[in-house]
């Protein structure tokens, strides 16, 4: 696996109403700086119900550029590249989006359980690989405020 194709923040309780039965994900193309830096755009927003496992898409990403690890120069630093949403399965493949949501739900619940069921903000990335394969990397978690 290489560097993540998309980055995410998972909230194991829905932020606007603290509903502990809903995990909310914000997902952006590229590295986490695309989400964190205030780059203009909207992330994919997914909600996953802990009781039913249902994944709901609330928003589709519309960033015009993503910050990516370059494939040249030894992979140092980040470069801004245009986003081609025809190559982003989260935009056009409902089955893949559901699979990602269910994987994020499982990871979020496992991490929350590890920390005594205290709601968490979890950051990480997905490497989509070829076809329907994907790998998930968690870079950090902290109590959700």
C-alpha positions in Angstrom: 0.0 0.0 0.0 1.1 3.5 -0.7 0.1 6.8 0.8 -3.7 7.4 1.4 -5.8 8.4 -1.6 -8.4 10.0 0.7 -8.3 11.2 4.3 -11.0 11.1 6.9 -12.2 12.3 10.3 -14.6 10.0 12.1 -16.8 11.3 14.9 -18.2 8.3 16.9 -21.1 10.5 18.2 -22.8 12.8 15.7 -21.2 16.3 16.4 -24.3 18.5 16.1 -26.5 16.6 18.5 -24.1 14.2 20.3 -26.2 11.2 19.1 -24.1 8.3 20.3 -25.9 5.8 17.9 -24.5 7.6 14.8 -20.9 7.7 13.5 -20.3 10.5 11.1 -17.4 10.6 8.6 -16.0 13.5 6.7 -13.8 12.3 3.8 -11.7 14.3 1.4 -9.5 13.4 -1.6 -5.8 13.5 -0.8 -3.9 13.9 2.5 -5.4 15.1 5.7 -4.2 18.6 5.0 -7.0 18.9 2.3 -9.5 18.6 5.2 -7.6 20.5 7.8 -6.2 23.4 5.9 -9.5 25.0 5.0 -9.0 24.3 1.3 -12.2 25.4 -0.4 -14.6 22.5 -0.9 -16.9 20.1 0.8 -16.0 16.6 1.9 -18.0 13.4 1.3 -20.2 13.1 4.4 -21.3 9.7 5.5 -23.4 8.7 8.5 -23.4 5.2 9.8 -26.0 3.9 12.3 -24.4 1.8 15.1 -27.6 -0.3 15.7 -28.5 -1.1 12.1 -25.2 -0.7 10.2 -27.0 1.5 7.6 -24.7 3.9 5.7 -26.2 7.1 4.5 -24.5 9.6 2.1 -25.2 13.2 3.2 -22.9 15.0 0.8 -20.5 14.4 -2.1 -17.0 16.0 -2.2 -16.4 18.9 -4.4 -12.8 20.0 -3.8 -11.2 21.1 -7.0 -7.7 20.2 -5.8 -6.3 17.8 -3.3 -2.9 17.7 -1.5 -1.1 14.5 -2.5 2.3 12.9 -1.9 4.2 13.2 -5.1 5.1 10.1 -7.0 8.4 11.6 -7.9 11.1 13.2 -5.8 11.1 10.4 -3.3 7.6 11.2 -2.1 8.7 14.2 -0.1 6.3 17.0 0.7 2.8 17.6 -0.8 1.7 18.8 -4.2 -1.7 20.2 -5.2 -3.3 18.2 -7.9 -6.7 18.6 -9.6 -9.3 16.1 -8.5 -10.8 13.8 -11.2 -14.1 12.6 -9.6 -14.5 10.0 -12.4 -11.6 8.2 -10.7 -13.0 8.5 -7.2 -15.1 5.5 -6.4 -16.7 7.3 -3.4 -18.4 9.6 -5.9 -19.7 7.1 -8.4 -19.9 3.6 -6.8 -22.6 3.3 -4.2 -21.5 -0.3 -3.3 -18.0 1.0 -2.6 -19.3 3.9 -0.5 -21.3 1.5 1.5 -18.3 -0.8 2.0 -16.2 2.2 3.2 -18.9 3.3 5.5 -19.3 -0.1 7.1 -15.5 -0.4 7.5 -15.3 3.0 9.1 -18.2 2.1 11.4 -16.4 -1.1 12.6 -13.1 0.8 13.2 -14.9 3.7 15.0 -16.8 1.3 17.3 -13.7 -0.8 18.1 -11.7 2.3 19.0 -14.5 3.8 21.0 -15.0 0.5 22.9 -11.2 0.4 23.6 -11.5 3.8 25.3 -14.4 2.9 27.5 -17.1 3.8 25.0 -16.1 7.5 25.2 -16.9 9.2 21.9 -13.8 9.7 19.8 -12.6 11.9 16.9 -10.5 9.6 14.7 -8.3 10.7 11.9 -6.8 8.6 9.2 -6.7 7.7 5.5 -7.8 5.1 3.0 -5.7 3.6 0.3 -8.2 2.4 -2.4 -5.7 0.3 -4.3 -6.8 -1.4 -7.4 -10.4 -2.4 -8.0 -12.5 -2.9 -4.8 -9.5 -3.3 -2.4 -8.9 -0.8 0.3 -6.7 -0.4 3.3 -7.4 1.9 6.2 -4.8 3.7 8.4 -5.7 5.4 11.6 -3.2 8.2 12.5 -4.7 9.4 15.7 -7.7 9.4 18.0 -8.8 11.7 20.8 -11.9 12.2 23.0 -14.6 14.0 21.1 -15.5 17.3 22.7 
